[in-house]
């Protein structure tokens, strides 16, 4: 019998046995990735398109993505959605700067019928005028509401100076874009970036080879047949921008700069620095600005990745009367990382936290697929995460200090304060 009064021994994590999906090439540039190690009846499939915001302007990418289920010549949007609901499917979609993704969650027995419904909707959407008008009106109202929020104003203006030299990445949706919208714009973008733009197919679920072959056959007509270019020349504009908002109770703050993604040799070590600064609840920014000063409910830092580059960002919302004091404390914490070595106990805490989070993120086939997708776009294998484990375990306080000096120079930051 186990003696539960005795703490079990702590075992050091050396490596994790990651499970890779099966790669089914559809063409030279497009693959279907299938994770079949699923012990239950659930499934998921994702369709990745070269239909991100950088491929157009005026919000067209978001409009088309949101209207995919708006109806074909044979089925209304209500009929399509009722068919999905009747089969127990859950549909989700999203669009980022560089990609658009359509996803479906379903029971295994209904996966293929739901896949066929979605492929038909994608291939034959007609952008019915009534459906478009309703969607645009709803979107316009949300846009008006968002435009009154300091968080939206801060992010919008931060994006403009973060991507100062790459206007396609800096483009944001404006209220006047709704008045300029023409149906022909939707039809053209859909034809070029959905009917000819499928970049990747992802399937998670214990489904047979016949089902995989069916999915591949259905996808062939819409796969992309070209290489896709993304900017690797993004450079932020180092300046402080204040965006006034009359009667705002709070101010939103965004601070950051362009950096790198997983292909950079300093990426893994910088993640550790970023975690110490602001990427967990016990981080220095949280401990100082939330717990000690009480200026905010939350503050965090992150390293966001793009196809060819990435960027670092600190984000928070504070009372407008303490916005400058908050900036002062952020500077203080960055300076402390540059001038003082991280203590052993704090570093050990962060190391254990990051290792625990990595193990948690590898729990189950869905999580394992997401880990794979996070490295596959950079032509890496899942072994990358064992390199991450080694980096976390071997990092030194001196290395963290050197990275802070190299990459967290305040004079190279873009700073936006809205409110």
C-alpha positions as CSV (number, residue, x, y, z in Angstrom):
1,X,0.0,0.0,0.0
2,X,1.2,3.5,-0.9
3,X,2.2,5.6,2.2
4,X,0.6,8.9,1.3
5,X,2.4,10.7,4.1
6,X,5.6,10.5,2.2
7,X,6.2,12.8,-0.7
8,X,7.0,11.0,-3.9
9,X,10.5,11.7,-5.4
10,X,10.8,14.5,-7.9
11,X,12.0,13.3,-11.2
12,X,13.9,15.6,-13.6
13,X,12.4,15.9,-17.1
14,X,15.0,14.9,-19.7
15,X,12.8,14.6,-22.8
16,X,9.2,13.8,-23.9
17,X,8.2,11.2,-26.4
18,X,6.2,13.2,-28.8
19,X,3.9,11.6,-31.4
20,X,4.0,13.1,-34.9
21,X,1.0,13.0,-37.2
22,X,1.0,11.1,-40.5
23,X,1.9,13.2,-43.5
24,X,-0.3,12.6,-46.6
25,X,1.1,14.8,-49.4
26,X,-1.7,16.1,-51.6
27,X,0.7,18.1,-53.9
28,X,4.2,19.3,-53.8
29,X,3.3,22.2,-51.5
30,X,0.1,21.0,-49.7
31,X,-0.2,18.1,-47.2
32,X,-2.9,16.6,-45.0
33,X,-1.6,15.9,-41.5
34,X,-3.5,13.1,-39.6
35,X,-3.2,12.5,-35.9
36,X,-4.9,9.1,-35.5
37,X,-4.0,8.2,-31.9
38,X,-7.4,9.3,-30.5
39,X,-8.9,6.9,-28.0
40,X,-12.5,8.3,-28.2
41,X,-15.1,9.1,-30.8
42,X,-14.2,12.8,-31.3
43,X,-12.6,14.3,-34.4
44,X,-11.5,17.7,-35.7
45,X,-10.4,19.0,-39.1
46,X,-8.9,22.3,-40.0
47,X,-8.5,23.9,-43.4
48,X,-5.7,26.5,-43.8
49,X,-6.0,29.0,-46.6
50,X,-3.7,31.7,-48.0
51,X,-6.5,34.2,-47.2
52,X,-5.0,36.4,-44.5
53,X,-5.4,40.1,-44.1
54,X,-2.2,40.9,-45.8
55,X,-3.6,39.6,-49.1
56,X,-6.1,42.5,-49.4
57,X,-7.3,45.6,-47.7
58,X,-10.5,47.2,-46.4
59,X,-11.4,44.2,-44.3
60,X,-12.2,41.9,-47.3
61,X,-10.3,38.9,-45.7
62,X,-12.5,39.0,-42.6
63,X,-15.7,39.6,-44.5
64,X,-15.2,36.6,-46.8
65,X,-14.1,34.4,-43.9
66,X,-17.2,35.3,-41.9
67,X,-19.5,34.7,-44.9
68,X,-18.3,31.2,-45.9
69,X,-21.5,29.6,-44.6
70,X,-23.8,32.4,-46.0
71,X,-25.3,30.1,-48.6
72,X,-25.1,28.5,-52.0
73,X,-27.5,28.5,-54.9
74,X,-29.0,25.3,-53.5
75,X,-28.8,26.0,-49.7
76,X,-29.5,29.0,-47.6
77,X,-27.3,29.8,-44.6
78,X,-30.1,28.6,-42.3
79,X,-30.2,25.2,-44.1
80,X,-26.4,24.9,-43.9
81,X,-26.2,25.7,-40.2
82,X,-29.2,23.4,-39.4
83,X,-27.5,20.6,-41.3
84,X,-24.3,21.1,-39.2
85,X,-26.2,21.4,-36.0
86,X,-28.3,18.3,-36.8
87,X,-25.1,16.3,-37.1
88,X,-23.7,17.6,-33.9
89,X,-20.9,19.6,-35.6
90,X,-19.3,22.7,-34.1
91,X,-17.9,25.1,-36.7
92,X,-15.3,27.7,-36.1
93,X,-13.4,30.1,-38.3
94,X,-10.8,32.8,-38.0
95,X,-8.5,35.0,-40.0
96,X,-5.1,36.4,-39.0
97,X,-2.6,38.6,-40.9
98,X,-1.2,35.7,-42.8
99,X,-3.8,32.8,-42.8
100,X,-7.4,32.0,-42.6
101,X,-8.6,28.8,-40.9
102,X,-11.9,26.9,-41.0
103,X,-12.4,24.2,-38.4
104,X,-15.1,21.6,-37.5
105,X,-15.4,19.5,-34.4
106,X,-17.6,16.3,-34.7
107,X,-18.1,12.8,-33.6
108,X,-16.2,10.3,-35.8
109,X,-19.4,8.9,-37.4
110,X,-20.4,12.3,-38.7
111,X,-17.1,13.7,-39.7
112,X,-17.3,12.9,-43.4
113,X,-20.9,14.3,-43.9
114,X,-19.8,17.5,-42.1
115,X,-16.7,17.7,-44.1
116,X,-18.8,17.5,-47.3
117,X,-21.1,20.2,-46.1
118,X,-18.2,22.5,-45.4
119,X,-16.5,21.8,-48.7
120,X,-19.7,22.5,-50.6
121,X,-20.3,25.7,-48.7
122,X,-16.7,26.9,-49.5
123,X,-16.8,25.9,-53.1
124,X,-20.2,27.3,-54.0
125,X,-20.8,30.3,-51.7
126,X,-22.7,32.9,-53.8
127,X,-22.5,35.9,-51.3
128,X,-26.2,36.5,-51.4
129,X,-26.9,40.2,-51.1
130,X,-29.3,39.9,-48.2
131,X,-26.8,37.7,-46.3
132,X,-23.9,40.1,-47.0
133,X,-25.9,43.1,-45.9
134,X,-26.9,41.5,-42.6
135,X,-23.4,40.4,-41.9
136,X,-21.9,43.8,-42.8
137,X,-24.5,45.6,-40.6
138,X,-23.7,43.4,-37.6
139,X,-20.0,43.8,-38.2
140,X,-20.3,47.5,-38.6
141,X,-22.1,47.8,-35.2
142,X,-19.3,45.7,-33.5
143,X,-16.7,47.9,-35.2
144,X,-18.4,51.1,-33.8
145,X,-18.5,49.6,-30.3
146,X,-14.9,48.4,-30.5
147,X,-13.7,51.8,-31.8
148,X,-14.8,53.3,-28.5
149,X,-12.6,50.9,-26.4
150,X,-9.1,52.1,-25.4
151,X,-7.8,48.5,-25.8
152,X,-8.9,48.5,-29.5
153,X,-7.4,52.0,-30.1
154,X,-4.1,51.0,-28.5
155,X,-3.8,47.8,-30.5
156,X,-4.8,49.4,-33.8
157,X,-2.2,52.2,-33.4
158,X,0.4,49.8,-32.1
159,X,0.0,47.7,-35.2
160,X,0.6,50.7,-37.4
161,X,3.9,51.6,-35.9
162,X,5.0,48.0,-35.2
163,X,4.6,47.3,-39.0
164,X,5.7,50.8,-40.0
165,X,7.6,49.6,-43.1
166,X,5.1,46.9,-44.2
167,X,1.7,48.5,-44.9
168,X,0.0,45.2,-45.7
169,X,0.7,44.0,-42.1
170,X,-0.2,47.4,-40.7
171,X,-3.6,47.7,-42.3
172,X,-6.6,47.8,-40.0
173,X,-10.3,47.9,-40.6
174,X,-11.9,51.4,-40.6
175,X,-15.6,52.3,-40.3
176,X,-15.5,53.8,-43.8
177,X,-14.4,50.5,-45.3
178,X,-18.0,49.3,-44.9
179,X,-19.3,51.9,-47.3
180,X,-16.7,51.1,-49.9
181,X,-17.4,47.3,-50.0
182,X,-18.6,45.8,-53.3
183,X,-19.8,42.3,-53.8
184,X,-17.2,41.9,-56.6
185,X,-14.4,42.4,-54.0
186,X,-15.8,39.4,-52.0
187,X,-16.2,37.2,-55.1
188,X,-12.7,38.0,-56.4
189,X,-10.9,37.4,-53.1
190,X,-12.8,34.1,-52.5
191,X,-11.9,32.9,-56.0
192,X,-8.2,33.7,-55.6
193,X,-7.6,32.7,-52.0
194,X,-10.2,30.0,-51.1
195,X,-10.9,28.3,-54.4
196,X,-7.2,28.4,-55.2
197,X,-5.7,28.9,-51.8
198,X,-5.8,25.7,-49.6
199,X,-2.4,25.4,-48.0
200,X,-2.8,22.7,-45.4
201,X,-5.4,20.2,-44.1
202,X,-5.3,18.9,-40.5
203,X,-7.3,15.9,-39.2
204,X,-7.4,14.6,-35.6
205,X,-9.4,11.5,-35.0
206,X,-9.4,7.7,-35.3
207,X,-10.7,7.6,-38.9
208,X,-9.8,5.0,-41.6
209,X,-7.7,5.4,-44.7
210,X,-10.8,5.5,-46.9
211,X,-12.0,8.6,-45.1
212,X,-8.6,10.3,-45.5
213,X,-8.6,9.5,-49.2
214,X,-12.1,11.0,-49.4
215,X,-11.0,14.2,-47.8
216,X,-7.9,14.5,-50.0
217,X,-10.0,13.9,-53.1
218,X,-12.5,16.6,-52.1
219,X,-9.6,19.1,-51.4
220,X,-7.7,18.6,-54.6
221,X,-9.7,21.1,-56.6
222,X,-9.0,24.0,-54.2
223,X,-5.4,23.4,-53.2
224,X,-2.9,26.2,-53.8
225,X,-0.5,25.6,-56.7
226,X,2.0,28.4,-55.9
227,X,4.6,29.4,-53.4
228,X,3.4,32.0,-50.9
229,X,5.5,35.0,-50.0
230,X,5.6,36.6,-46.5
231,X,7.6,39.6,-45.4
232,X,10.9,39.1,-43.5
233,X,11.8,42.8,-43.5
234,X,9.3,44.0,-40.9
235,X,10.8,46.8,-38.7
236,X,8.9,48.7,-36.0
237,X,9.1,52.5,-35.6
238,X,10.6,53.3,-32.3
239,X,8.5,56.1,-30.9
240,X,5.9,56.9,-28.2
241,X,2.4,57.6,-29.5
242,X,-0.4,58.9,-27.3
243,X,-4.0,58.4,-28.6
244,X,-6.4,60.6,-26.6
245,X,-9.9,59.3,-25.8
246,X,-12.2,61.8,-24.1
247,X,-13.8,60.7,-20.8
248,X,-11.9,57.4,-20.8
249,X,-11.6,56.0,-17.3
250,X,-8.8,53.7,-18.3
251,X,-5.7,53.8,-20.5
252,X,-4.5,50.9,-22.6
253,X,-0.8,50.5,-23.0
254,X,1.1,48.5,-25.7
255,X,4.9,48.3,-25.8
256,X,7.0,46.2,-28.1
257,X,9.2,45.7,-31.0
258,X,9.8,43.4,-33.9
259,X,12.0,40.4,-33.0
260,X,12.0,36.8,-34.4
261,X,10.3,33.4,-34.5
262,X,11.3,29.8,-33.8
263,X,14.0,29.9,-36.6
264,X,16.1,32.3,-34.6
265,X,18.9,30.9,-32.4
266,X,17.9,33.1,-29.5
267,X,14.2,32.2,-29.6
268,X,14.1,29.5,-26.8
269,X,16.3,31.5,-24.4
270,X,14.3,34.6,-25.0
271,X,11.1,32.7,-24.1
272,X,12.6,32.1,-20.6
273,X,13.4,35.8,-20.3
274,X,9.9,36.7,-21.4
275,X,8.3,34.4,-18.8
276,X,10.3,36.0,-16.0
277,X,9.3,39.4,-17.2
278,X,5.6,39.0,-17.9
279,X,4.3,35.6,-19.1
280,X,3.0,33.9,-16.0
281,X,0.9,35.0,-13.0
282,X,4.0,35.3,-10.7
283,X,6.0,37.3,-13.3
284,X,7.8,40.5,-12.4
285,X,5.3,42.8,-14.2
286,X,2.4,41.1,-12.4
287,X,4.1,41.1,-9.0
288,X,5.0,44.8,-9.3
289,X,2.2,46.5,-11.2
290,X,-0.8,44.4,-10.1
291,X,0.1,42.9,-6.7
292,X,2.3,45.7,-5.3
293,X,1.1,48.9,-7.0
294,X,-2.5,47.8,-7.7
295,X,-2.5,49.7,-11.0
296,X,-4.2,46.9,-13.1
297,X,-6.1,43.6,-13.0
298,X,-3.6,42.1,-15.4
299,X,-0.4,42.8,-17.4
300,X,1.5,40.4,-19.5
301,X,4.2,40.1,-22.2
302,X,4.4,37.8,-25.1
303,X,6.4,36.8,-28.2
304,X,4.1,36.5,-31.1
305,X,5.3,34.7,-34.3
306,X,4.7,35.3,-38.0
307,X,5.8,33.1,-41.0
308,X,9.1,34.9,-41.4
309,X,9.5,37.0,-38.2
310,X,7.9,37.8,-34.9
311,X,7.4,40.5,-32.4
312,X,7.5,41.1,-28.6
313,X,4.7,42.9,-26.8
314,X,3.7,44.1,-23.3
315,X,0.0,44.8,-22.9
316,X,-2.2,46.2,-20.0
317,X,-5.0,48.5,-19.1
318,X,-4.7,50.8,-16.1
319,X,-6.5,53.8,-14.6
320,X,-5.7,56.8,-16.7
321,X,-4.2,58.6,-13.7
322,X,-1.5,56.0,-13.3
323,X,-0.6,55.4,-16.9
324,X,2.7,57.2,-16.7
325,X,3.6,55.6,-13.4
326,X,2.9,52.2,-15.1
327,X,5.3,53.0,-17.9
328,X,7.9,54.0,-15.3
329,X,7.5,50.6,-13.5
330,X,7.7,48.7,-16.8
331,X,11.0,50.5,-17.5
332,X,12.1,49.7,-14.0
333,X,11.5,46.0,-14.5
334,X,13.2,45.9,-17.8
335,X,16.2,47.8,-16.4
336,X,16.4,45.4,-13.5
337,X,16.7,42.5,-15.9
338,X,19.6,44.3,-17.6
339,X,21.5,45.3,-14.5
340,X,20.8,42.5,-12.0
341,X,21.3,38.8,-12.3
342,X,18.1,36.8,-11.7
343,X,18.3,35.0,-8.3
344,X,18.6,31.2,-8.3
345,X,15.3,30.6,-6.5
346,X,13.3,32.7,-9.0
347,X,15.0,31.1,-12.0
348,X,14.3,27.6,-10.5
349,X,10.6,28.6,-10.1
350,X,10.3,29.7,-13.7
351,X,12.1,26.7,-15.0
352,X,9.8,24.3,-13.2
353,X,6.8,26.4,-14.3
354,X,7.8,26.3,-18.0
355,X,8.6,22.6,-17.9
356,X,5.2,21.9,-16.3
357,X,3.5,24.0,-18.9
358,X,5.3,22.1,-21.7
359,X,4.2,18.8,-20.3
360,X,0.6,20.1,-20.0
361,X,0.6,21.3,-23.6
362,X,1.6,17.8,-24.8
363,X,-1.3,16.1,-23.0
364,X,-3.4,14.2,-25.5
365,X,-3.6,14.0,-29.3
366,X,-5.3,17.4,-29.9
367,X,-2.7,19.1,-27.9
368,X,0.1,17.1,-29.6
369,X,-1.3,18.2,-33.0
370,X,-1.3,21.8,-31.9
371,X,2.3,21.5,-30.8
372,X,3.2,20.0,-34.2
373,X,1.4,22.8,-36.1
374,X,3.4,25.4,-34.1
375,X,6.7,24.0,-35.4
376,X,5.7,22.6,-38.8
377,X,5.2,26.1,-40.3
378,X,8.9,26.7,-39.6
379,X,10.0,23.4,-41.1
380,X,10.8,21.9,-37.7
381,X,10.0,18.6,-36.1
382,X,8.5,17.9,-32.6
383,X,12.0,17.3,-31.4
384,X,12.2,21.1,-31.2
385,X,10.4,20.8,-27.8
386,X,13.1,18.5,-26.4
387,X,15.5,21.3,-27.4
388,X,13.2,23.6,-25.5
389,X,13.5,21.4,-22.4
390,X,17.3,21.5,-22.6
391,X,17.2,25.2,-23.0
392,X,15.0,25.7,-20.0
393,X,17.2,23.4,-17.8
394,X,20.5,24.9,-19.0
395,X,19.8,28.6,-19.0
396,X,21.9,30.8,-16.8
397,X,21.2,34.2,-15.1
398,X,24.1,35.7,-17.1
399,X,22.5,34.6,-20.4
400,X,19.2,36.1,-19.4
401,X,20.9,39.4,-18.5
402,X,22.7,39.5,-21.9
403,X,19.5,38.8,-23.8
404,X,17.7,41.6,-21.9
405,X,20.5,44.0,-22.8
406,X,20.4,43.0,-26.4
407,X,16.7,42.8,-27.1
408,X,14.9,45.0,-24.5
409,X,16.5,48.3,-25.3
410,X,13.8,50.9,-24.5
411,X,15.0,53.2,-27.3
412,X,14.1,50.5,-29.8
413,X,10.5,50.1,-28.5
414,X,7.2,51.2,-30.0
415,X,5.0,52.6,-27.2
416,X,1.3,53.4,-27.5
417,X,-0.9,54.8,-24.8
418,X,-4.6,55.2,-25.6
419,X,-7.0,56.9,-23.2
